[in-house]
Amino acid sequence: MNLRQFDQNLWLVLDALYQTRSVSEAAELLSLSQSAMSHALKRLRTAFDDPLFVRQQGEMKPTKKALMIQPLAQQGVALLNQVASSLDTFEIDTSNRQFTIATTDFITQLFIFPLLAKLSAAHSSIKIKIIELESELPISALAINQIDLVLTFNHAETLGSDIEYTSLFSGDYRVISRKNHPLFENGLSLDRYVQAQHILVSPWGQEYGSLDIELSKINTERHIAAITPHLMQAVSLVATSDLIATVPTRAISSTDHNLIDIYTPPIALPQYRLYMAWHRAFELDPGLNWLKKELNEIAAIAMSSA
């Protein structure tokens, strides 16, 4: 295909078809007539010498070639949008932009709640969309700007060469149990800790955590009785059962103190670190830079009150 002879607007048509899997919905998304969208799809099929999308079970399914093109096509559209948006300054008072942030329940409470409260107090029209972080780092979604920002527990060396990041927050862990847990009448020792039934908080479904790695170093292991992706569920479950959990200290609220006992872990654990990550293709996006600045300020306040 000769790019000089290719109508660059067709990339937008292709992207809309990827998003909607429907000719009519893609036409509506781009404010085109049905006939104009059908004509554009015909031109795409000619350019790529492939049907690209075929109707199956009520929707337009991408062909093998369309799936091969998709990551590059969507990243290209995202970069064009980035160039367009960077030409304008980001006006907080007038913007109605929606930012999509992928994160966990605990981080939402720690960082997103204060951000939403600040926007609400300012009567801002900016929208924040929170989606569950379904993988350690959704690089492809960041690359095509489906996600603006990821807030995650991670290690910098695993973030990838195309990902920019900054450390927002770090902290230590505490062991929590229900009030007057019979196993800990005489305090928490390593032996009693290992005897207990544990809840593992695992956002991505792993069946072991960093704690288990540390225990393996001293040839010890614990019994994991339950695995949950949600940290705040673990705190509630501990309060109403004989299960225990090892959680970030910041996850324990002042009201939780009335429901649970809190102990220092009987084994030395490395601090957890919370990272903010984004794709380097959008490094100059003024809106994203505003969002990062706001979250950095919230992190600074959280660290000062820790």
C-alpha positions as CSV (number, residue, x, y, z in Angstrom):
1,M,0.0,0.0,0.0
2,N,1.3,3.4,-1.0
3,L,0.7,5.8,2.0
4,R,1.1,8.8,-0.2
5,Q,-2.1,7.7,-2.1
6,F,-3.9,6.5,1.0
7,D,-6.6,8.8,2.5
8,Q,-5.3,9.3,6.1
9,N,-8.9,9.9,7.3
10,L,-9.5,6.1,6.8
11,W,-7.4,5.4,9.8
12,L,-10.1,7.0,11.9
13,V,-12.7,4.9,10.1
14,L,-10.7,1.8,10.8
15,D,-10.3,2.7,14.5
16,A,-14.1,3.4,14.9
17,L,-14.8,-0.1,13.4
18,Y,-12.4,-1.7,15.9
19,Q,-14.1,0.1,18.7
20,T,-17.7,-0.6,17.7
21,R,-17.7,-3.7,15.6
22,S,-20.6,-2.1,13.7
23,V,-20.8,-0.1,10.5
24,S,-23.8,2.0,11.8
25,E,-22.3,2.6,15.2
26,A,-19.0,3.6,13.7
27,A,-20.8,6.0,11.4
28,E,-22.5,7.6,14.4
29,L,-19.2,7.8,16.3
30,L,-17.6,9.7,13.4
31,S,-20.8,11.7,12.5
32,L,-20.9,10.1,9.1
33,S,-23.9,8.8,7.1
34,Q,-24.4,5.1,6.8
35,S,-23.6,5.3,3.0
36,A,-20.4,7.3,3.6
37,M,-19.2,4.7,6.2
38,S,-19.9,1.8,3.9
39,H,-18.0,3.6,1.1
40,A,-15.1,4.2,3.5
41,L,-15.0,0.5,4.4
42,K,-15.0,-0.4,0.8
43,R,-12.0,1.8,0.2
44,L,-10.2,0.2,3.2
45,R,-10.9,-3.2,1.9
46,T,-9.4,-2.2,-1.5
47,A,-6.3,-0.6,0.1
48,F,-5.5,-3.6,2.3
49,D,-6.7,-6.2,-0.2
50,D,-8.7,-7.9,2.5
51,P,-12.4,-7.8,3.8
52,L,-11.0,-6.6,7.2
53,F,-14.5,-7.0,8.8
54,V,-17.0,-9.7,8.1
55,R,-20.5,-10.0,9.6
56,Q,-20.8,-12.9,12.1
57,Q,-23.4,-13.4,14.8
58,G,-24.8,-9.9,14.5
59,E,-21.5,-8.0,14.5
60,M,-18.6,-7.1,12.3
61,K,-15.8,-9.5,13.3
62,P,-12.2,-8.5,12.3
63,T,-10.3,-10.8,10.0
64,K,-6.9,-12.1,10.8
65,K,-5.3,-9.3,8.8
66,A,-7.4,-6.7,10.6
67,L,-6.2,-8.1,13.9
68,M,-2.6,-7.9,12.8
69,I,-3.1,-4.2,11.8
70,Q,-5.1,-3.2,14.9
71,P,-2.3,-2.4,17.5
72,L,-0.4,-0.2,15.0
73,A,-3.5,1.4,13.6
74,Q,-4.9,2.3,17.0
75,Q,-1.5,3.5,18.3
76,G,-1.2,5.7,15.2
77,V,-4.6,7.3,15.8
78,A,-3.8,7.8,19.5
79,L,-0.6,9.6,18.5
80,L,-2.4,11.9,16.1
81,N,-4.9,12.7,18.9
82,Q,-1.9,13.4,21.1
83,V,-0.4,15.8,18.6
84,A,-3.8,17.6,18.2
85,S,-4.4,17.9,22.0
86,S,-0.9,19.1,22.6
87,L,-1.5,22.1,20.4
88,D,-4.0,23.4,22.9
89,T,-3.3,24.3,26.5
90,F,-5.3,22.3,29.1
91,E,-7.7,24.6,30.9
92,I,-8.8,23.0,34.1
93,D,-11.8,25.4,34.6
94,T,-13.3,24.7,31.1
95,S,-12.2,21.2,30.3
96,N,-14.8,18.3,30.2
97,R,-12.2,15.7,29.3
98,Q,-12.5,12.2,30.7
99,F,-9.5,10.5,32.1
100,T,-9.4,6.7,32.4
101,I,-7.3,5.3,35.3
102,A,-6.8,1.6,35.9
103,T,-6.1,0.7,39.5
104,T,-7.2,-1.4,42.5
105,D,-9.8,-0.7,45.3
106,F,-7.3,0.3,47.9
107,I,-5.5,2.7,45.6
108,T,-8.8,4.2,44.5
109,Q,-9.6,4.9,48.1
110,L,-6.2,6.3,48.8
111,F,-5.7,8.5,45.7
112,I,-8.8,8.7,43.6
113,F,-11.3,9.6,46.3
114,P,-9.3,12.8,47.3
115,L,-8.9,13.7,43.6
116,L,-12.7,13.4,43.0
117,A,-13.4,15.4,46.2
118,K,-11.1,18.2,44.9
119,L,-12.8,18.2,41.4
120,S,-16.2,18.3,43.0
121,A,-15.3,21.2,45.3
122,A,-14.1,23.1,42.3
123,H,-17.3,22.3,40.3
124,S,-15.0,20.9,37.6
125,S,-16.5,19.2,34.5
126,I,-13.5,16.9,34.2
127,K,-14.5,13.3,34.5
128,I,-12.6,10.4,36.0
129,K,-13.3,6.9,34.9
130,I,-12.0,4.1,37.2
131,I,-11.5,0.7,35.7
132,E,-10.3,-2.4,37.5
133,L,-6.7,-3.2,36.9
134,E,-7.0,-6.7,35.3
135,S,-3.3,-7.3,34.6
136,E,-0.1,-6.1,36.2
137,L,0.5,-3.5,33.5
138,P,-1.9,-3.3,30.5
139,I,0.8,-2.0,28.1
140,S,-1.3,-2.3,24.9
141,A,-4.2,-0.3,26.4
142,L,-1.8,2.4,27.5
143,A,-0.2,2.4,24.0
144,I,-3.5,3.2,22.2
145,N,-4.7,5.6,24.9
146,Q,-7.6,3.4,26.1
147,I,-6.1,3.9,29.5
148,D,-4.5,7.2,30.4
149,L,-2.8,6.2,33.6
150,V,-2.1,3.1,35.7
151,L,-1.7,3.2,39.5
152,T,-0.2,-0.1,40.7
153,F,2.0,-1.9,43.1
154,N,5.0,-2.9,41.1
155,H,8.7,-3.0,40.7
156,A,10.3,-0.5,38.3
157,E,12.3,-3.1,36.5
158,T,9.1,-4.9,35.3
159,L,7.5,-1.8,33.8
160,G,8.9,-2.1,30.2
161,S,10.9,0.2,28.0
162,D,7.9,2.1,26.5
163,I,6.5,2.9,29.9
164,E,7.3,6.0,32.0
165,Y,6.7,5.8,35.7
166,T,7.2,7.5,39.0
167,S,7.0,6.2,42.5
168,L,4.1,7.9,44.4
169,F,4.1,6.2,47.7
170,S,5.8,3.5,49.8
171,G,5.0,1.9,53.1
172,D,5.1,-1.1,55.4
173,Y,2.8,-4.0,56.3
174,R,0.8,-5.1,59.3
175,V,-0.8,-8.4,60.2
176,I,-4.5,-8.1,61.1
177,S,-6.8,-10.6,62.9
178,R,-10.2,-10.4,64.5
179,K,-10.3,-9.2,68.0
180,N,-9.1,-11.7,70.6
181,H,-8.1,-14.3,68.0
182,P,-7.4,-17.5,70.1
183,L,-4.2,-18.2,68.3
184,F,-2.6,-14.9,69.3
185,E,-3.5,-14.8,73.0
186,N,0.2,-14.6,73.9
187,G,1.1,-12.4,71.0
188,L,2.2,-13.0,67.4
189,S,5.2,-15.3,66.8
190,L,6.5,-16.7,63.6
191,D,5.2,-20.2,64.6
192,R,1.7,-18.9,65.3
193,Y,1.7,-16.8,62.2
194,V,2.5,-19.8,60.0
195,Q,-0.1,-22.0,61.8
196,A,-2.9,-19.5,61.0
197,Q,-5.1,-19.5,57.9
198,H,-4.3,-16.6,55.6
199,I,-6.1,-14.5,53.1
200,L,-3.9,-13.6,50.1
201,V,-4.7,-10.4,48.3
202,S,-3.9,-11.1,44.6
203,P,-5.3,-8.5,42.1
204,W,-4.1,-10.6,39.2
205,G,-4.9,-14.1,40.4
206,Q,-1.5,-15.2,41.5
207,E,-1.5,-17.9,44.2
208,Y,1.5,-16.5,46.1
209,G,2.7,-13.1,47.1
210,S,5.9,-11.3,48.0
211,L,5.4,-12.5,51.6
212,D,5.6,-16.1,50.4
213,I,8.9,-15.4,48.7
214,E,10.3,-14.0,52.0
215,L,9.0,-17.1,53.9
216,S,10.6,-19.4,51.3
217,K,14.0,-17.8,52.1
218,I,13.8,-19.3,55.6
219,N,12.3,-22.6,54.4
220,T,8.9,-21.8,55.7
221,E,5.5,-21.5,54.1
222,R,2.0,-20.5,55.2
223,H,-1.4,-21.9,54.5
224,I,-3.4,-19.7,52.2
225,A,-7.1,-20.4,52.8
226,A,-8.6,-17.7,50.6
227,I,-7.5,-15.5,47.6
228,T,-9.2,-12.3,46.8
229,P,-8.4,-9.5,44.3
230,H,-9.8,-6.8,46.6
231,L,-7.8,-5.6,49.6
232,M,-10.8,-4.0,51.3
233,Q,-12.7,-7.3,51.2
234,A,-9.8,-8.9,53.0
235,V,-10.0,-6.4,55.9
236,S,-13.8,-7.0,56.3
237,L,-13.4,-10.8,56.1
238,V,-10.7,-10.8,58.8
239,A,-12.9,-9.0,61.2
240,T,-15.6,-11.6,61.0
241,S,-13.6,-14.9,60.8
242,D,-10.5,-16.6,62.1
243,L,-8.6,-15.8,58.9
244,I,-5.7,-13.4,59.1
245,A,-4.1,-11.1,56.5
246,T,-0.9,-9.2,55.9
247,V,-1.9,-5.8,54.4
248,P,-0.4,-2.4,53.8
249,T,-0.6,-0.3,57.0
250,R,-2.4,2.4,55.1
251,A,-5.2,0.0,54.2
252,I,-6.3,-0.1,57.9
253,S,-8.7,2.7,58.6
254,S,-9.3,4.3,62.0
255,T,-12.7,2.6,62.2
256,D,-11.1,-0.8,61.6
257,H,-9.2,-0.5,64.9
258,N,-12.4,-1.3,66.7
259,L,-12.9,-4.6,64.8
260,I,-9.4,-6.0,64.5
261,D,-6.1,-6.5,66.3
262,I,-3.0,-5.3,64.5
263,Y,0.5,-6.8,64.8
264,T,4.0,-6.1,63.4
265,P,4.9,-9.0,61.0
266,P,7.1,-11.6,62.6
267,I,9.3,-11.6,59.6
268,A,11.1,-8.7,57.9
269,L,9.3,-7.6,54.7
270,P,10.4,-5.2,52.0
271,Q,8.3,-2.0,51.7
272,Y,5.6,-2.0,49.1
273,R,5.8,0.7,46.5
274,L,3.0,2.3,44.5
275,Y,3.8,3.4,41.0
276,M,2.1,5.8,38.6
277,A,2.7,4.6,35.0
278,W,1.9,5.9,31.5
279,H,3.0,5.4,27.9
280,R,5.9,7.5,26.8
281,A,4.0,8.4,23.6
282,F,1.8,10.7,25.6
283,E,4.5,12.3,27.6
284,L,3.6,15.8,26.2
285,D,-0.1,15.6,26.8
286,P,-0.9,18.7,28.9
287,G,-4.1,17.1,30.4
288,L,-2.2,14.0,31.4
289,N,0.6,16.1,32.9
290,W,-2.1,18.0,34.9
291,L,-3.5,14.7,36.2
292,K,0.0,13.4,37.2
293,K,0.7,16.6,39.0
294,E,-2.6,16.3,41.0
295,L,-1.8,12.7,42.0
296,N,1.7,13.6,43.0
297,E,0.3,16.3,45.3
298,I,-2.1,13.9,46.9
299,A,0.8,11.4,47.4
300,A,2.9,14.1,49.1
301,I,0.0,14.8,51.5
302,A,-0.5,11.1,52.2
303,M,3.2,10.6,52.9
304,S,3.4,13.6,55.3
305,S,0.5,12.2,57.3
306,A,1.7,8.6,57.4
